[in-house]
Amino acid sequence: METHLGPKTDHAQPGSPGTLSIHQGPEESLKNSSKKIRSVGDHQHIVLWGRTEKCLKETTEEIRQMGTECHYFICDVGNREEVYQTAKAVREKVGDITILVNNAAVVHGKSLMDSDDDALLKSQHINTLGQFWTTKAFLPRMLELQNGHIVCLNSVLALSAIPGAIDYCTSKASAFAFMESLTLGLLDCPGVSATTVLPFHTSTEMFQGMRVRFPNLFPPLKPETVARRTVEAVQLNQALLLLPWTMHALIILKSILPQAALEEIYKFSGTYTCMNTFKGRT
């Protein structure tokens, strides 16, 4: 996907506080998540960040047709200076951001030895470091206003890795630790909170081709379900959300079973081979 250096925006006027949804990945995921978050939440403004202007423009128009002010900015969140520059443009042209939704992610779906070094760096810059830069860009003003929420749409793979996606699992584990530390650090900050969402495999193009052994027992989540539950978690000021609820059992099993038993479960469930048919997009 093409990356544009420097902010590029549609025309926006300064306004009341809004929601910023940051996306870097398949176009389908941007449209699904942004529109669904709009449909189940109460937002005065929505600002979209991404790398593909065509998709951003189409999604912006669709959200506007739903009755919500929406603007887009082209930004590569893996580029620190570009993030800071675009954040400044958002404040000048739109206003303060009070809900930051970090949804940017890429996956290359290869083993360590088959992975290109630049591809490994790209996933870490976008999936992990990008959240450092966006949070640093918008959190100070939230603290001043005593009004803000940082949301990270992560993955259950942050807690339970799989072979064949070493770049993605590593970056998501790092992002989870980042959010856990950030959430604890905000406990004494009135009006500002954080929410981390850890969904199971979601039916988007990102993990297209990945197959689980028992799809009827572990069906992929619908993007609209993840969006709705995310909004509900923010409204309830919930720090951590695992989707579906059965993922709690996975975490408990990992904490009490010996490694040999876990390996047998992984083999039986197809965890070791689920990425063999991966065709996803970055």
C-alpha positions as semicolon CSV with decimal commas, in nm:
position;residue;x (nm);y (nm);z (nm)
1;M;0,000;0,000;0,000
2;E;0,129;0,346;-0,085
3;T;0,261;0,568;0,191
4;H;0,233;0,945;0,156
5;L;0,490;1,159;0,333
6;G;0,340;1,455;0,514
7;P;-0,023;1,520;0,601
8;K;-0,282;1,546;0,329
9;T;-0,640;1,622;0,421
10;D;-0,979;1,707;0,293
11;H;-1,108;2,047;0,400
12;A;-1,212;2,052;0,765
13;Q;-1,315;2,325;1,002
14;P;-1,218;2,342;1,370
15;G;-1,488;2,190;1,584
16;S;-1,579;2,012;1,904
17;P;-1,387;1,714;2,045
18;G;-1,408;1,399;1,842
19;T;-1,291;1,045;1,785
20;L;-0,978;0,958;1,591
21;S;-0,967;0,612;1,434
22;I;-0,622;0,515;1,311
23;H;-0,603;0,238;1,055
24;Q;-0,321;0,087;0,853
25;G;-0,419;-0,236;0,684
26;P;-0,677;-0,385;0,446
27;E;-0,930;-0,134;0,312
28;E;-1,221;-0,362;0,401
29;S;-1,122;-0,349;0,768
30;L;-1,113;0,031;0,771
31;K;-1,462;0,060;0,628
32;N;-1,609;-0,204;0,855
33;S;-1,455;-0,085;1,181
34;S;-1,503;0,288;1,125
35;K;-1,865;0,266;1,010
36;K;-1,962;0,019;1,279
37;I;-1,802;0,229;1,552
38;R;-1,999;0,524;1,417
39;S;-2,325;0,330;1,403
40;V;-2,315;0,211;1,764
41;G;-2,150;0,513;1,925
42;D;-2,237;0,878;1,980
43;H;-1,968;1,083;1,809
44;Q;-1,967;1,453;1,721
45;H;-1,671;1,418;1,489
46;I;-1,475;1,124;1,351
47;V;-1,126;1,164;1,208
48;L;-0,973;0,882;1,005
49;W;-0,604;0,819;0,948
50;G;-0,467;0,575;0,694
51;R;-0,246;0,535;0,389
52;T;-0,493;0,484;0,103
53;E;-0,673;0,802;0,004
54;K;-0,937;0,631;-0,210
55;C;-1,056;0,415;0,078
56;L;-1,036;0,699;0,330
57;K;-1,238;0,929;0,106
58;E;-1,508;0,668;0,042
59;T;-1,539;0,582;0,411
60;T;-1,550;0,948;0,508
61;E;-1,838;1,013;0,269
62;E;-2,031;0,710;0,395
63;I;-1,993;0,821;0,757
64;R;-2,104;1,174;0,667
65;Q;-2,415;1,027;0,508
66;M;-2,489;0,871;0,847
67;G;-2,510;1,221;0,994
68;T;-2,170;1,253;1,159
69;E;-1,894;1,500;1,074
70;C;-1,599;1,305;0,938
71;H;-1,260;1,402;0,798
72;Y;-0,957;1,205;0,686
73;F;-0,582;1,254;0,695
74;I;-0,323;1,046;0,513
75;C;-0,053;0,934;0,754
76;D;0,187;0,644;0,800
77;V;0,177;0,577;1,175
78;G;0,508;0,396;1,155
79;N;0,673;0,730;1,078
80;R;0,714;0,923;1,404
81;E;0,761;1,269;1,255
82;E;0,470;1,219;1,018
83;V;0,246;1,125;1,312
84;Y;0,340;1,437;1,507
85;Q;0,298;1,657;1,199
86;T;-0,043;1,510;1,117
87;A;-0,158;1,534;1,480
88;K;-0,079;1,904;1,473
89;A;-0,280;1,942;1,153
90;V;-0,576;1,762;1,315
91;R;-0,576;1,998;1,613
92;E;-0,557;2,302;1,387
93;K;-0,820;2,196;1,134
94;V;-1,062;1,982;1,338
95;G;-1,004;2,038;1,710
96;D;-0,923;1,822;2,010
97;I;-0,936;1,443;1,997
98;T;-1,090;1,286;2,307
99;I;-1,108;0,922;2,192
100;L;-0,808;0,769;2,017
101;V;-0,868;0,432;1,852
102;N;-0,544;0,261;1,750
103;N;-0,642;0,002;1,491
104;A;-0,334;0,007;1,268
105;A;-0,183;-0,333;1,192
106;V;-0,004;-0,534;0,926
107;V;0,083;-0,903;0,914
108;H;0,329;-1,080;0,684
109;G;0,248;-1,434;0,791
110;K;0,588;-1,599;0,767
111;S;0,833;-1,779;0,992
112;L;1,136;-1,592;1,124
113;M;1,379;-1,742;0,873
114;D;1,144;-1,678;0,581
115;S;1,078;-1,316;0,681
116;D;1,241;-1,023;0,509
117;D;1,420;-0,793;0,755
118;D;1,243;-0,483;0,625
119;A;0,907;-0,657;0,658
120;L;0,984;-0,743;1,021
121;L;1,076;-0,382;1,093
122;K;0,763;-0,258;0,920
123;S;0,531;-0,465;1,139
124;Q;0,703;-0,348;1,458
125;H;0,697;0,017;1,351
126;I;0,327;0,011;1,259
127;N;0,181;-0,238;1,507
128;T;0,377;-0,131;1,815
129;L;0,576;0,190;1,785
130;G;0,293;0,362;1,600
131;Q;0,089;0,344;1,920
132;F;0,369;0,513;2,113
133;W;0,372;0,804;1,868
134;T;-0,006;0,851;1,839
135;T;-0,055;0,830;2,215
136;K;0,225;1,078;2,281
137;A;0,070;1,310;2,024
138;F;-0,281;1,321;2,174
139;L;-0,259;1,216;2,540
140;P;-0,117;1,546;2,676
141;R;-0,423;1,742;2,564
142;M;-0,656;1,474;2,704
143;L;-0,484;1,513;3,040
144;E;-0,527;1,890;3,023
145;L;-0,897;1,856;2,943
146;Q;-0,936;1,572;3,194
147;N;-1,134;1,403;2,919
148;G;-1,000;1,123;2,703
149;H;-0,985;0,755;2,620
150;I;-0,710;0,555;2,451
151;V;-0,838;0,242;2,274
152;C;-0,617;-0,034;2,137
153;L;-0,772;-0,292;1,904
154;N;-0,517;-0,566;1,962
155;S;-0,544;-0,946;1,920
156;V;-0,569;-1,255;2,136
157;L;-0,240;-1,352;1,969
158;A;-0,079;-1,102;2,205
159;L;-0,133;-1,361;2,478
160;S;-0,118;-1,684;2,280
161;A;0,113;-1,686;1,979
162;I;0,094;-1,911;1,673
163;P;0,364;-2,028;1,429
164;G;0,384;-1,853;1,095
165;A;0,298;-1,506;1,223
166;I;0,601;-1,429;1,435
167;D;0,613;-1,061;1,339
168;Y;0,246;-1,005;1,418
169;C;0,243;-1,199;1,746
170;T;0,556;-1,024;1,871
171;S;0,425;-0,679;1,787
172;K;0,086;-0,748;1,944
173;A;0,247;-0,878;2,264
174;S;0,452;-0,559;2,280
175;A;0,144;-0,346;2,220
176;F;-0,040;-0,531;2,496
177;A;0,241;-0,459;2,744
178;F;0,239;-0,095;2,631
179;M;-0,133;-0,064;2,698
180;E;-0,114;-0,248;3,029
181;S;0,154;-0,010;3,154
182;L;-0,031;0,293;3,014
183;T;-0,360;0,187;3,176
184;L;-0,196;0,155;3,516
185;G;-0,025;0,490;3,471
186;L;-0,359;0,659;3,405
187;L;-0,527;0,538;3,725
188;D;-0,451;0,866;3,901
189;C;-0,543;1,081;3,601
190;P;-0,905;1,200;3,632
191;G;-1,120;1,170;3,323
192;V;-0,867;0,978;3,113
193;S;-0,882;0,599;3,070
194;A;-0,768;0,321;2,839
195;T;-0,923;0,008;2,690
196;T;-0,748;-0,288;2,528
197;V;-0,950;-0,522;2,307
198;L;-0,817;-0,872;2,235
199;P;-1,037;-1,036;1,970
200;F;-1,004;-1,383;1,823
201;H;-0,965;-1,420;1,445
202;T;-1,189;-1,165;1,271
203;S;-1,336;-1,218;0,924
204;T;-1,139;-0,956;0,732
205;E;-0,887;-0,982;0,451
206;M;-0,594;-0,944;0,690
207;F;-0,587;-1,312;0,786
208;Q;-0,750;-1,442;0,470
209;G;-0,676;-1,811;0,419
210;M;-0,599;-1,890;0,783
211;R;-0,787;-2,206;0,881
212;V;-0,876;-2,339;1,223
213;R;-0,940;-2,711;1,265
214;F;-1,285;-2,672;1,422
215;P;-1,444;-2,364;1,260
216;N;-1,786;-2,445;1,403
217;L;-1,646;-2,434;1,755
218;F;-1,423;-2,133;1,687
219;P;-1,591;-1,927;1,413
220;P;-1,428;-1,599;1,309
221;L;-1,571;-1,287;1,468
222;K;-1,767;-1,041;1,258
223;P;-1,611;-0,691;1,239
224;E;-1,940;-0,534;1,347
225;T;-1,940;-0,750;1,660
226;V;-1,590;-0,636;1,752
227;A;-1,684;-0,272;1,688
228;R;-2,002;-0,292;1,895
229;R;-1,834;-0,464;2,188
230;T;-1,546;-0,215;2,171
231;V;-1,783;0,081;2,201
232;E;-1,962;-0,088;2,490
233;A;-1,629;-0,148;2,667
234;V;-1,535;0,219;2,629
235;Q;-1,875;0,330;2,759
236;L;-1,832;0,101;3,061
237;N;-1,472;0,217;3,109
238;Q;-1,360;-0,145;3,082
239;A;-0,981;-0,181;3,080
240;L;-0,961;-0,521;2,907
241;L;-1,197;-0,703;2,671
242;L;-1,139;-1,057;2,541
243;L;-1,355;-1,172;2,248
244;P;-1,526;-1,412;2,254
245;W;-1,562;-1,491;2,624
246;T;-1,420;-1,841;2,568
247;M;-1,076;-1,683;2,523
248;H;-1,067;-1,643;2,901
249;A;-1,048;-2,022;2,924
250;L;-0,747;-2,022;2,693
251;I;-0,562;-1,778;2,917
252;I;-0,647;-1,979;3,229
253;L;-0,528;-2,303;3,068
254;K;-0,199;-2,141;2,967
255;S;-0,139;-2,036;3,326
256;I;-0,202;-2,376;3,488
257;L;-0,116;-2,650;3,237
258;P;0,238;-2,778;3,178
259;Q;0,397;-2,699;2,843
260;A;0,369;-3,059;2,722
261;A;-0,008;-3,056;2,775
262;L;-0,041;-2,723;2,597
263;E;0,152;-2,857;2,300
264;E;-0,090;-3,148;2,267
265;I;-0,385;-2,908;2,278
266;Y;-0,223;-2,690;2,012
267;K;-0,164;-2,992;1,788
268;F;-0,520;-3,118;1,831
269;S;-0,675;-2,777;1,766
270;G;-0,465;-2,715;1,456
271;T;-0,281;-2,417;1,600
272;Y;0,051;-2,536;1,454
273;T;-0,084;-2,553;1,100
274;C;-0,349;-2,278;1,084
275;M;-0,118;-2,039;0,894
276;N;-0,016;-2,294;0,630
277;T;-0,292;-2,171;0,397
278;F;-0,250;-1,802;0,481
279;K;-0,306;-1,560;0,191
280;G;-0,368;-1,239;0,383
281;R;-0,287;-0,884;0,292
282;T;-0,059;-0,629;0,456
